[in-house]
Amino acid sequence: MNLNIEESVFKQRVVNCARAMKREDQDVLLLTKPSNMYYLTGDGRLCAFVMISSDQQVAIGVPQTDVEDVTDLAYFDHINSFENEVGMIHSIAAFFKQFGISRGVVGLEHTFLTSSMMKMLTHPHAKPEAVKVEDCTDILSKLRTVKDPIEIQLMKKAGRVADIGMEAAVDSIKVGLTESQIAGEGEYAMRQAGAEGFWRSYVASGIRTRIAHGIPTNRKLKKGDIILIDLHPIVNNYSSDICRIACVGKPTAEQIKAYDAYLEALRKTISISVAGIGMVELEETLHGVIHNAGYGENIFGPPIHGIGINFEEAPLPPGHAFFHGEKAPPPLVENTTLAIGNCGIYTKQWGLRLEDTVVVGKKKPFVLTNYSHALI
């Protein structure tokens, strides 16, 4: 069983999932997205699948090589192993038969599956002909949006690791070092602090800071450069998201002005992240402060996204949700976790932004990433 979460937690999640399935008239879920599989069973890996029935049966299919490892980690009622894709198809068919499902509805993760993966999971040798296919994306998104106390504790650890990585990355900054080396210093420190992996780290310098997603390159830092560092460690399967700005030398007066405007926008938006607030209201608050400071023409990107097992997940602002195949979220509930500060101020010569991981509170928010906001 997963080292951080008791079996009873997964059992309750399966109960909640089965209730949601019945509300949506889905008889079984066939999941291949690692984060969804992990949420319900305690194990999520590629080249595997999980089936959950509306009567709360849990089945896992994994490669033969992984059976022992999955048995130690996961909560399930049934497990099958396979050697290849053909074997995977037959394992799915076996579980349909074992669950007694020959007609009805199977839910698939439309926003995760490629067309070729969809064809494999719905192959005539896998899915009974009379079983119809529907999207189950929204079922899992709603289940995972509000975090339970164990998840909040795990995300606190991820937040502390992100702070450690940011400190190491910032402390390493000097003329001549490359963006890739800065990223490496942060990632090494985070692994030493407990991270088992990362969503892609972004480090951009100089004119490259005006790029929305600045993948690290071998560009060497120069005196006067602004540096944007955005880190996303994975700790015990949960994520955090932190972004900070530093400068090699002295920032310009205009950069300081823009930075102060963004910091004000971030702090104001975090301060109103309480139960009952809407994603649109948070988005308008952050964009509004930046616009009033004179940078309305320089804003790019949605400013907020959910975070948890994935570093970007529901809830999402309505427009961004539509792009990701998600539904527009209702008002936020206590213990929803957000990354706030995802958009940026981008001029012709440089860009900047700040980002923190935040827990929506009943009366006030709780910030999980606490590395200094000072322009260093």
C-alpha positions in Angstrom: 0.0 0.0 0.0 1.1 3.6 -0.7 3.5 4.7 2.0 1.7 8.1 2.6 -2.0 7.2 2.4 -4.0 4.5 4.3 -6.0 2.0 2.4 -9.2 3.3 3.9 -8.6 6.6 2.1 -8.6 4.9 -1.3 -11.7 2.9 -0.4 -13.6 6.1 0.4 -12.4 7.7 -2.9 -13.7 4.7 -4.8 -17.0 5.0 -2.9 -17.2 8.7 -3.9 -16.2 7.8 -7.5 -18.9 5.2 -7.7 -21.6 7.6 -6.5 -20.4 10.2 -9.1 -20.6 7.5 -11.8 -24.2 6.6 -10.9 -25.1 10.3 -11.1 -23.6 10.4 -14.6 -25.1 7.0 -15.6 -21.7 5.5 -16.2 -21.3 1.8 -15.3 -17.5 1.5 -15.4 -14.5 3.8 -15.8 -11.5 2.7 -17.9 -8.6 4.9 -16.8 -5.1 5.3 -18.2 -4.1 8.8 -17.0 -1.5 8.2 -14.2 -2.7 10.9 -11.9 -6.3 9.6 -12.0 -5.1 6.0 -11.4 -2.9 7.1 -8.5 -5.8 9.1 -6.9 -8.1 6.1 -6.8 -5.6 3.2 -6.2 -2.3 4.6 -4.9 -0.4 3.7 -8.1 -0.3 5.4 -11.4 2.1 4.4 -14.2 2.3 4.5 -17.9 1.4 1.3 -19.9 -1.2 0.3 -17.3 -4.9 0.8 -16.7 -7.5 0.9 -13.9 -11.1 -0.1 -14.1 -13.6 1.1 -11.5 -17.2 -0.3 -11.6 -20.3 1.5 -10.2 -20.6 -1.2 -7.6 -17.1 -0.3 -6.3 -15.0 -3.1 -7.8 -11.4 -2.0 -8.6 -9.2 -3.8 -11.2 -5.7 -3.0 -12.3 -3.9 -4.2 -15.5 -0.1 -3.9 -15.5 2.9 -5.2 -17.4 4.2 -8.6 -16.1 7.4 -6.9 -14.9 5.5 -4.6 -12.6 3.1 -6.9 -10.8 5.1 -7.2 -7.6 5.7 -3.5 -7.4 2.1 -2.6 -8.0 0.9 -5.2 -5.4 3.0 -3.4 -2.8 1.8 0.0 -3.7 -1.8 -0.1 -4.9 -5.3 -0.7 -3.6 -7.3 -3.1 -5.8 -9.7 -6.1 -5.9 -8.4 -7.7 -9.1 -5.1 -7.6 -10.9 -4.1 -8.9 -14.4 -0.7 -8.8 -16.1 0.1 -8.6 -19.8 3.2 -8.8 -22.1 2.2 -6.4 -24.8 -0.6 -4.2 -26.2 -2.5 -7.3 -27.4 -2.4 -8.7 -23.9 -3.6 -5.4 -22.5 -6.6 -5.5 -24.8 -7.5 -9.0 -23.6 -7.0 -8.0 -20.0 -9.6 -5.2 -20.4 -12.0 -7.7 -22.0 -11.4 -10.1 -19.1 -12.4 -7.4 -16.5 -15.5 -6.4 -18.4 -16.5 -10.1 -18.2 -15.5 -10.4 -14.5 -17.5 -7.3 -13.7 -20.5 -8.7 -15.5 -20.7 -5.7 -17.9 -21.9 -6.6 -21.4 -23.9 -3.4 -22.1 -24.1 0.0 -20.5 -21.6 2.9 -20.5 -17.8 3.0 -20.1 -16.2 6.3 -19.2 -12.9 7.2 -20.9 -10.6 10.2 -20.3 -11.2 12.0 -23.6 -8.8 14.9 -22.7 -5.9 12.5 -22.1 -6.3 9.9 -24.8 -4.8 10.2 -28.3 -7.0 8.8 -31.1 -4.8 5.7 -31.4 -5.1 5.0 -27.6 -8.9 5.5 -27.8 -9.0 3.0 -30.7 -7.1 0.5 -28.6 -9.2 0.8 -25.5 -12.4 0.5 -27.6 -11.1 -2.3 -29.8 -13.8 -5.0 -30.5 -11.6 -7.5 -28.6 -11.5 -5.2 -25.5 -14.9 -3.5 -25.1 -18.2 -5.4 -25.5 -20.0 -4.1 -28.6 -23.1 -3.0 -26.6 -21.1 -0.9 -24.2 -21.2 2.8 -25.2 -18.4 5.3 -24.6 -18.7 8.6 -22.8 -16.2 11.1 -21.4 -15.4 10.8 -17.7 -13.0 13.8 -17.5 -15.4 15.8 -15.4 -16.1 13.0 -13.0 -12.4 12.8 -12.0 -11.8 16.5 -12.1 -14.7 17.1 -9.6 -13.4 14.3 -7.3 -9.9 15.7 -7.3 -10.5 19.4 -7.0 -11.0 19.6 -3.3 -8.1 18.1 -1.4 -8.5 16.0 1.7 -6.3 16.6 4.8 -3.7 14.0 3.8 -3.3 15.7 0.4 -2.9 19.1 2.0 -0.1 17.8 4.1 1.6 16.2 1.1 1.4 19.5 -0.8 2.9 21.4 2.1 5.9 19.2 1.8 6.0 19.9 -1.9 5.8 23.6 -1.2 8.8 23.4 1.2 10.8 21.5 -1.4 10.0 24.2 -4.0 11.3 26.9 -1.6 14.5 24.9 -1.2 14.9 24.6 -4.9 14.3 28.2 -5.5 16.8 29.2 -2.9 19.5 27.0 -4.5 18.7 28.3 -8.0 18.8 32.0 -7.0 22.0 31.5 -4.9 23.8 30.0 -7.9 23.2 33.0 -10.2 26.3 34.6 -11.6 27.6 36.0 -14.8 28.6 33.2 -17.2 26.4 30.5 -15.8 23.9 29.0 -18.2 20.1 28.8 -17.8 20.4 25.1 -17.8 22.9 25.1 -15.0 20.6 27.3 -12.9 17.8 24.8 -13.5 20.2 22.0 -12.6 21.1 23.6 -9.3 17.5 24.0 -8.3 16.6 20.5 -9.4 19.5 18.9 -7.6 18.6 20.7 -4.3 15.0 19.6 -4.7 15.9 16.0 -5.2 18.1 16.1 -2.1 15.1 17.5 -0.2 12.8 14.7 -1.3 11.5 15.4 -4.8 11.2 12.3 -6.9 10.7 14.2 -10.1 9.6 17.5 -11.7 7.2 18.9 -14.1 9.4 20.8 -16.6 11.5 23.5 -15.0 11.6 26.9 -16.7 14.6 29.2 -16.5 14.8 32.1 -18.9 17.1 35.1 -18.9 17.5 38.4 -20.7 15.2 38.9 -23.7 14.1 35.3 -23.3 12.1 36.2 -20.2 9.4 37.6 -22.5 8.7 33.9 -23.6 5.6 32.4 -21.8 7.4 29.1 -21.2 11.1 29.6 -21.1 12.6 26.2 -21.4 16.3 26.4 -20.1 19.0 26.8 -22.8 22.7 27.1 -22.8 22.4 30.9 -23.0 25.0 32.3 -20.5 23.9 35.0 -18.0 25.0 38.5 -18.7 25.3 41.5 -16.4 22.0 43.3 -16.2 19.9 40.3 -17.1 16.6 39.6 -15.5 16.1 35.9 -14.7 12.8 34.1 -14.5 12.8 30.8 -12.5 9.7 28.6 -12.4 9.9 25.3 -10.6 7.4 22.4 -10.2 8.7 19.6 -7.9 6.8 16.3 -7.4 7.1 15.1 -3.8 5.3 11.9 -2.8 3.3 12.2 -6.0 2.0 15.8 -5.2 3.1 19.0 -6.9 3.8 22.6 -6.1 4.4 25.6 -8.3 6.7 28.6 -7.6 8.0 31.4 -9.8 10.4 34.1 -8.8 12.5 36.8 -10.6 16.1 37.7 -9.9 18.6 40.1 -11.6 22.3 39.9 -12.4 23.2 43.4 -11.2 20.7 46.2 -10.9 17.2 46.2 -12.4 16.0 49.2 -14.3 13.5 51.6 -12.9 10.8 50.3 -15.3 11.5 46.7 -14.3 11.1 47.6 -10.7 7.8 49.4 -11.4 6.4 46.4 -13.3 7.7 44.0 -10.7 6.0 46.0 -7.9 2.7 46.1 -9.8 2.8 42.3 -10.3 3.6 41.7 -6.7 0.7 43.8 -5.6 -1.6 42.0 -8.0 -0.4 38.6 -6.7 -0.8 39.5 -3.1 -4.2 41.0 -3.6 -5.4 38.0 -5.5 -4.1 35.6 -2.9 -5.7 37.5 -0.1 -9.2 37.0 -1.5 -8.7 33.3 -2.3 -11.4 32.1 0.2 -14.4 29.7 -0.1 -17.1 31.1 -2.3 -14.9 33.1 -4.6 -15.1 32.5 -8.3 -12.1 31.8 -10.7 -13.3 34.7 -12.9 -13.2 37.1 -9.9 -9.7 36.0 -9.0 -8.6 36.3 -12.6 -10.1 39.8 -12.9 -8.5 40.9 -9.7 -5.0 40.0 -10.7 -5.4 41.3 -14.3 -7.1 44.5 -12.9 -4.2 45.6 -10.7 -1.7 45.0 -13.6 -4.0 46.9 -16.0 -4.4 49.9 -13.6 -0.6 50.1 -13.2 -0.3 50.7 -17.0 0.6 47.2 -18.2 -2.8 46.1 -19.6 -1.3 45.7 -23.1 1.5 43.6 -21.7 -0.5 40.8 -20.0 -0.5 37.3 -21.5 -2.0 34.1 -20.2 -4.6 32.9 -17.7 -3.3 33.8 -14.2 -4.6 30.9 -12.1 -4.9 27.1 -12.4 -5.6 24.2 -10.0 -2.7 22.1 -8.8 -2.4 18.7 -7.0 -1.2 15.4 -8.4 -0.7 17.3 -11.7 0.9 20.7 -11.6 -1.9 22.0 -13.8 -5.4 20.6 -13.3 -9.0 21.6 -12.5 -10.2 24.1 -11.5 -9.3 26.4 -14.4 -10.7 29.8 -15.5 -13.6 29.2 -18.0 -11.7 30.0 -21.2 -8.7 28.0 -20.1 -11.0 25.1 -19.0 -12.6 25.0 -22.4 -9.2 24.8 -24.1 -8.3 21.8 -21.8 -11.7 20.0 -22.3 -12.8 20.8 -18.8 -16.0 22.4 -17.6 -16.1 26.0 -16.1 -15.8 25.6 -12.3 -18.4 26.6 -9.7 -17.4 28.9 -6.8 -14.4 27.6 -5.0 -14.6 25.3 -2.0 -12.3 25.3 1.1 -9.2 23.2 0.5 -9.1 23.7 -3.2 -5.5 24.2 -4.2 -4.4 26.8 -6.7 -1.3 28.1 -8.4 -1.7 31.9 -8.6 0.4 34.0 -10.9 0.5 32.0 -14.1 0.3 35.0 -16.4 3.0 37.5 -16.9 3.9 41.1 -17.9 5.8 40.8 -21.2 7.4 43.8 -22.9 9.5 43.9 -26.1 12.8 43.5 -24.1 11.9 41.4 -21.0 9.1 39.8 -19.1 8.4 38.9 -15.5 5.9 37.1 -13.2 5.6 35.6 -9.8 3.7 32.5 -8.8 2.7 30.8 -5.5 0.8 27.6 -4.5 -2.2 28.5 -2.4 -4.8 26.6 -0.4 -8.3 28.2 -0.5 -9.4 28.7 3.1 -12.8 29.2 4.8 -11.9 32.7 6.0 -8.3 33.2 4.7 -5.9 31.4 2.4 -2.8 29.4 3.2 0.3 29.9 1.1 2.4 26.8 0.6 5.4 28.4 -1.2 7.1 31.0 1.0 10.5 31.9 -0.7 11.0 35.7 -0.6 9.3 37.8 -3.1 12.1 40.4 -3.0 13.6 41.3 -6.4 17.1 39.9 -5.7 
